């Protein structure tokens, strides 16, 4: 077993153990991947102030996000097709999150169903909704999430249509997977992946299977969202969802301060500052660039979460210093899942937790509930972070 010291190690193992079609699905962004790359580059450019001779004993990472008590301010983001990255992936990731004291968010477009994941876990998880043109089906999904006792509903608002991801088209990504001769060698060299997916509970979008059968719809390529997701979704629909959902309501995909202010007026409980991991509008700003302005604009009127490019505990603390209450990780946990299943997800979370702990010691932090902005280094000049 290779020595694993960071998320990049898990990524390298995942590349070896996961078929190219699925690894590229996880790793790639849309179009020229400008925004995907900016998420990482701009996080890397932020520096800390190193502080010394400060007593940091009794350091605390525990927090409460959206009414859920967590051992660290990091939750798992909703990601589609997770059960094809690793057989039964959603159930394994949810169990890993629970074991590490945090929470998993299940995607509408998961392979395992809401009911599968609920049966595999001891505590409720969060759920993410894509709004379909068929509002009756959206109501069914919401009702199933309520029956599973999910306390938080994330509504993804930045995907009226799927941004083009060149790798998925070139690799022929379909759900369920259909492999041609060009995939043969790659698949043959991944027998463990084949066995896990073959004997996994499901191989297609479990939450929507019944709907697809009733409507006599064949998925075909992953671009099917353009004909089934509701491109007319607007702020009036958030009012409808608010009435249908009694728990916490969060909008995922806010990247503009005006939209953030409108979210406050709409009465939602939280937002996720996110550009969908650079998988939608290519050329949009890095999530970290707009986070401070958005956090300043909404204040304490709702909870601000962040995602986009997080690969370390240092990245998490940077986001907290710039206004986030907590962070969601997507690719970071998927690399762990693809590399080592449930143990890999736990390893990814443990790596991030340990990196946060060391960073707290070396920056003089004792509690992550309140991370001051001056933990970040400004080079002696007036602070250059957006939103100041």
VENCOR-V379253 format. One record per residue. N is the residue number from 1. OMEGA is omega in degrees with one decimal (* if undefined). BURIAL is + if it has 16 or more other ideal C-beta (glycine too) atoms within 10 Angstrom, else -. Layout:
N:OMEGA:BURIAL
N:OMEGA:BURIAL
This chain:
1:179.7:-
2:175.5:-
3:-177.5:-
4:-178.4:+
5:-178.8:-
6:-177.7:-
7:179.2:+
8:175.0:-
9:177.7:+
10:178.5:+
11:-179.5:+
12:178.3:-
13:179.1:+
14:179.9:+
15:-179.3:+
16:-170.9:-
17:-176.0:+
18:176.8:+
19:-176.2:+
20:-176.9:+
21:-179.3:+
22:177.6:+
23:179.5:+
24:176.8:+
25:179.7:+
26:-166.0:+
27:-169.0:+
28:172.3:+
29:-179.3:+
30:174.0:+
31:-176.6:+
32:175.5:-
33:179.2:+
34:-177.8:-
35:175.8:+
36:-177.7:+
37:178.9:-
38:178.0:+
39:-179.8:+
40:-173.9:+
41:-175.6:-
42:171.7:+
43:-179.6:+
44:-175.6:-
45:-179.5:-
46:-177.8:+
47:176.4:-
48:165.0:+
49:175.6:-
50:-179.2:-
51:-176.9:-
52:177.1:-
53:174.7:-
54:179.7:-
55:179.4:-
56:176.5:-
57:-178.1:-
58:-179.9:-
59:-176.4:-
60:176.2:-
61:-174.6:+
62:-176.7:-
63:171.5:+
64:177.8:-
65:176.1:+
66:177.5:+
67:-179.3:-
68:178.6:+
69:-176.2:-
70:178.7:+
71:178.9:-
72:-174.9:+
73:-178.6:+
74:175.5:+
75:-179.8:+
76:-177.5:+
77:173.8:+
78:178.0:+
79:179.2:+
80:173.8:+
81:-173.7:+
82:179.6:+
83:171.4:+
84:171.5:+
85:178.4:+
86:-176.4:+
87:-177.1:+
88:-172.2:+
89:-178.7:+
90:-180.0:+
91:-179.3:+
92:-179.8:+
93:179.0:+
94:177.9:+
95:179.1:+
96:179.1:+
97:179.1:+
98:-179.1:+
99:-178.9:-
100:174.5:+
101:177.8:-
102:-171.7:+
103:179.4:+
104:174.9:+
105:-177.9:+
106:178.3:+
107:170.0:+
108:-176.0:+
109:175.8:+
110:174.1:+
111:173.1:+
112:-176.1:+
113:173.0:+
114:-177.0:+
115:176.6:-
116:-175.7:+
117:178.6:+
118:179.9:+
119:-177.1:-
120:-175.1:+
121:178.8:+
122:-177.6:-
123:177.5:-
124:177.5:+
125:174.9:+
126:-178.5:+
127:179.3:+
128:-176.9:+
129:161.3:+
130:-177.9:+
131:179.1:+
132:174.3:+
133:176.7:-
134:-175.5:-
135:175.9:-
136:178.1:-
137:177.0:+
138:177.5:+
139:177.0:-
140:-179.4:+
141:178.5:+
142:179.6:+
143:178.7:-
144:176.9:+
145:176.3:+
146:180.0:+
147:178.2:-
148:177.8:+
149:174.8:-
150:-176.2:+
151:-174.9:+
152:175.0:+
153:173.4:+
154:174.3:+
155:179.1:+
156:-172.3:+
157:-176.9:+
158:179.6:+
159:172.1:+
160:173.4:+
161:-175.4:-
162:173.3:+
163:-177.3:+
164:175.9:-
165:-170.5:+
166:-177.0:-
167:-177.5:+
168:179.3:+
169:-178.0:-
170:179.4:-
171:-180.0:+
172:-179.1:-
173:174.4:+
174:175.2:+
175:-3.7:+
176:-176.4:-
177:174.5:+
178:-172.2:-
179:178.5:-
180:-179.8:-
181:-178.1:-
182:177.7:-
183:-166.8:+
184:-176.7:-
185:-179.9:-
186:-177.9:+
187:-179.6:-
188:-179.3:-
189:178.6:-
190:-174.7:+
191:-179.7:-
192:177.4:-
193:-180.0:+
194:-177.9:-
195:-177.9:-
196:179.7:+
197:-179.3:+
198:-178.2:-
199:175.2:-
200:-175.1:+
201:-178.0:-
202:-177.9:+
203:176.8:-
204:-176.6:+
205:-171.6:+
206:-176.2:+
207:-175.3:+
208:-177.3:+
209:-176.4:-
210:177.6:-
211:-178.8:+
212:177.9:+
213:-179.9:-
214:-177.5:-
215:-179.1:-
216:-178.0:-
217:172.6:-
218:-173.2:-
219:-173.8:+
220:-177.1:-
221:-179.9:-
222:179.5:+
223:-177.7:-
224:-177.4:+
225:-176.6:+
226:178.6:-
227:-175.4:-
228:174.8:+
229:-173.2:+
230:-179.8:-
231:178.0:-
232:-177.8:-
233:-177.3:+
234:-172.9:-
235:176.9:-
236:179.3:-
237:176.1:+
238:175.4:+
239:178.4:-
240:-179.9:-
241:179.2:+
242:179.6:+
243:-177.0:-
244:-173.4:-
245:-176.6:+
246:-176.2:-
247:178.3:+
248:-179.1:+
249:-175.3:+
250:175.4:+
251:-178.0:+
252:180.0:+
253:177.2:+
254:-175.9:+
255:-176.9:+
256:-175.2:-
257:178.0:+
258:176.7:-
259:178.6:+
260:178.2:+
261:177.7:-
262:176.9:-
263:175.8:+
264:-179.5:-
265:-179.5:-
266:175.5:+
267:177.3:-
268:-175.8:+
269:-178.3:+
270:173.6:+
271:169.9:+
272:174.0:+
273:-168.1:+
274:170.2:+
275:177.8:+
276:178.4:+
277:-177.2:+
278:-175.9:+
279:-179.4:+
280:-177.5:+
281:178.0:+
282:-172.9:+
283:171.8:-
284:-179.1:+
285:172.0:+
286:-178.9:+
287:-176.3:+
288:-179.3:+
289:-176.0:+
290:-176.9:+
291:-176.0:+
292:-179.4:+
293:179.6:+
294:-179.9:+
295:178.3:+
296:-176.2:+
297:-175.6:+
298:179.3:+
299:-179.0:-
300:-175.1:-
301:170.8:-
302:-178.7:+
303:-179.7:+
304:172.0:+
305:-173.5:+
306:163.9:+
307:178.6:+
308:172.9:+
309:-177.2:+
310:176.9:+
311:-176.0:+
312:173.2:+
313:176.4:+
314:178.9:+
315:179.9:+
316:-177.4:+
317:174.6:+
318:-179.8:+
319:178.1:+
320:179.8:+
321:-178.2:+
322:168.6:+
323:179.8:+
324:172.3:+
325:-179.6:+
326:-176.4:+
327:173.1:+
328:176.2:+
329:179.1:+
330:-178.3:+
331:-176.3:+
332:179.9:+
333:179.4:+
334:174.6:+
335:178.4:+
336:179.2:+
337:-179.3:+
338:-177.5:+
339:-168.3:+
340:178.8:+
341:-177.9:+
342:179.5:+
343:179.5:-
344:176.5:+
345:177.1:+
346:178.9:+
347:178.9:+
348:179.2:+
349:179.6:+
350:177.9:-
351:-178.6:+
352:178.6:+
353:-178.6:+
354:177.6:-
355:175.7:+
356:-177.4:+
357:179.3:+
358:179.6:-
359:176.3:+
360:180.0:+
361:-172.6:-
362:175.6:+
363:176.8:+
364:-179.8:+
365:177.0:+
366:-175.6:-
367:-178.6:-
368:176.6:+
369:178.1:-
370:178.6:-
371:-177.9:+
372:-179.2:-
373:-177.5:+
374:168.7:-
375:179.8:+
376:-176.4:+
377:-179.7:-
378:176.3:-
379:178.4:-
380:179.0:-
381:173.6:-
382:-172.4:-
383:-172.5:-
384:-177.5:-
385:179.5:+
386:174.9:+
387:179.7:+
388:*:-
